[in-house]
Amino acid sequence: MSGLGSKKTDRSSGGGRGDSLGYLWVDDARDVFRGAALVTDFRGIPKDFRYSDPISPSRLERVLYGGALEVYLREEIILTNLLAAVEFPPGLWICSARELLRPLRSLGGVPAVLLQESSHDPLDFAGEVRPFGDETTFLVQLSELAAPLRLDVTREDLPRVGDLVALLGRAAETMDVKEPFGRIVKALQAIDEEARG
Amino acid sequence: MGETLDRVREVLKRLFFGRAQVRGSFFPPERREFIHAMPRRALVWHTLDREVRVLGARAYGKGSGRGGEVFGVPLGGSVPVHGEKVGPFSPSVVGVPLLVPSEGVRRAAWETWNPWTVRRGSKTLLDRIPQRRRNGARFLRGRKLPVDGAVLAIFEAVVQKSVQRSVLDKGSGELLLWLRPEGGVPMGGLLVLVRRFQGSGQGLAWQWIKKDRGGGGFSARS
């Protein structure tokens, strides 16, 4: 039996961890917490998909846990369990929310970035990186026919921003690097519909 | 006994102001045995004491959790206690493994350990969900594409060899792609929707465009 701390690694299905991206999504809409992790190859083909059941804290639990509830559920429960369950670790984790970036970096064991849409005009060429706002935020032009994306990294990963952008750029040649988040949401909706019958 | 009789005699003498004289033994000798056999302790009814006992029993029973029967006054049933159990949010918090070796056991484990175990993703589920590509025509910015007609839509990063099925979502303008999982990761290309105005192939047509590796340019493929 494999469990926490005994993560199996499957690289037999093609490609090492450097050729895959991991997407981590956690949502707390309407006071229901749930999360999912999707690992894809550079074509966006799923390699591993894990999701947690929705967590609805009771009113009493909200009072007792207080302000620590969200962090506890997001990091200790959902993130930790998802990462422990993934059997095909990616070369880079991409998260959908800023509050996930630091815990994902520390728990995931590989670099993690926050990738968000921007309304900025396209940069001059694909692969261009520009500082944007604070020290750890950048605008990156990953593909030629799209707006640049906003990239956030941890301070720990600042020295390797160039490598991370190059990795994302390689992936962007054969996939839309933000698109898997949409598939995660659709997959969870499908799961909910199946559960409701 | 003699002292007691003397005290009784003295009391009676005072009561009658000395007008009655008591002589001899207070009790005739034939009744002496009967009198000696009488109980010497009188029954005393403590009404106040009983009330205090009851009050004390109630207070003790509620405050300490011990039964009121200690004082001989049973309080009846147990005291109702309100509230609810506050359990941990996940069995994993105490280190219960979330993964089990086989699919069947895993499914059983879900049902047993629900809620909040992490489930393994269904590959068939994700196979049903297409990837989406957005129309990048507005980012062409005057660049000429080697296509025969007017560009209506252009979709980037599409691996032609992997495409199993594609559908244009007219509502969102997005291209839905179902890809074959097999195969490596070849170079992606552009899929362009063009409108042709002349010749035999008038109307809408799809055209693949090869993206030159590293150069950023485009060349027609078909």
Chai-1 contact restraints between the chains, C-beta under 6 A:
chainA,res_idxA,chainB,res_idxB,connection_type,confidence,min_distance_angstrom,max_distance_angstrom,comment,restraint_id
A,M1,B,P97,contact,1.0,0.0,6.0,A-B,restraint_1
A,M1,B,V100,contact,1.0,0.0,6.0,A-B,restraint_2
A,M1,B,P101,contact,1.0,0.0,6.0,A-B,restraint_3
A,S2,B,L99,contact,1.0,0.0,6.0,A-B,restraint_4
A,G3,B,P97,contact,1.0,0.0,6.0,A-B,restraint_5
A,G3,B,L99,contact,1.0,0.0,6.0,A-B,restraint_6
A,F42,B,V185,contact,1.0,0.0,6.0,A-B,restraint_7
A,R43,B,V159,contact,1.0,0.0,6.0,A-B,restraint_8
A,R43,B,S162,contact,1.0,0.0,6.0,A-B,restraint_9
A,R43,B,V185,contact,1.0,0.0,6.0,A-B,restraint_10
A,G44,B,Q131,contact,1.0,0.0,6.0,A-B,restraint_11
A,I45,B,P181,contact,1.0,0.0,6.0,A-B,restraint_12
A,P46,B,L126,contact,1.0,0.0,6.0,A-B,restraint_13
A,F49,B,G121,contact,1.0,0.0,6.0,A-B,restraint_14
A,F49,B,L126,contact,1.0,0.0,6.0,A-B,restraint_15
A,R50,B,V118,contact,1.0,0.0,6.0,A-B,restraint_16
A,R50,B,G121,contact,1.0,0.0,6.0,A-B,restraint_17
A,Y51,B,R119,contact,1.0,0.0,6.0,A-B,restraint_18
A,S52,B,V118,contact,1.0,0.0,6.0,A-B,restraint_19
A,D53,B,P115,contact,1.0,0.0,6.0,A-B,restraint_20
A,D53,B,W116,contact,1.0,0.0,6.0,A-B,restraint_21
A,I55,B,W116,contact,1.0,0.0,6.0,A-B,restraint_22
A,I77,B,F89,contact,1.0,0.0,6.0,A-B,restraint_23
A,I77,B,S90,contact,1.0,0.0,6.0,A-B,restraint_24
A,N81,B,S92,contact,1.0,0.0,6.0,A-B,restraint_25
A,N81,B,L98,contact,1.0,0.0,6.0,A-B,restraint_26
A,N81,B,V118,contact,1.0,0.0,6.0,A-B,restraint_27
A,L82,B,V118,contact,1.0,0.0,6.0,A-B,restraint_28
A,A85,B,L98,contact,1.0,0.0,6.0,A-B,restraint_29
A,A85,B,V118,contact,1.0,0.0,6.0,A-B,restraint_30
A,P122,B,F139,contact,1.0,0.0,6.0,A-B,restraint_31
A,S143,B,E156,contact,1.0,0.0,6.0,A-B,restraint_32
A,L145,B,G136,contact,1.0,0.0,6.0,A-B,restraint_33
A,L145,B,F139,contact,1.0,0.0,6.0,A-B,restraint_34
A,L145,B,E156,contact,1.0,0.0,6.0,A-B,restraint_35
A,A146,B,G136,contact,1.0,0.0,6.0,A-B,restraint_36
A,E173,B,G188,contact,1.0,0.0,6.0,A-B,restraint_37
A,T174,B,A157,contact,1.0,0.0,6.0,A-B,restraint_38
A,T174,B,V159,contact,1.0,0.0,6.0,A-B,restraint_39
A,T174,B,V185,contact,1.0,0.0,6.0,A-B,restraint_40
A,T174,B,G188,contact,1.0,0.0,6.0,A-B,restraint_41
A,M175,B,A157,contact,1.0,0.0,6.0,A-B,restraint_42
A,D176,B,R133,contact,1.0,0.0,6.0,A-B,restraint_43
A,D176,B,A157,contact,1.0,0.0,6.0,A-B,restraint_44
A,E179,B,Q131,contact,1.0,0.0,6.0,A-B,restraint_45
A,E179,B,R132,contact,1.0,0.0,6.0,A-B,restraint_46
A,R183,B,I129,contact,1.0,0.0,6.0,A-B,restraint_47
A,K186,B,I129,contact,1.0,0.0,6.0,A-B,restraint_48
A,A187,B,L125,contact,1.0,0.0,6.0,A-B,restraint_49
A,A187,B,L126,contact,1.0,0.0,6.0,A-B,restraint_50
A,A187,B,I129,contact,1.0,0.0,6.0,A-B,restraint_51
A,A190,B,L125,contact,1.0,0.0,6.0,A-B,restraint_52
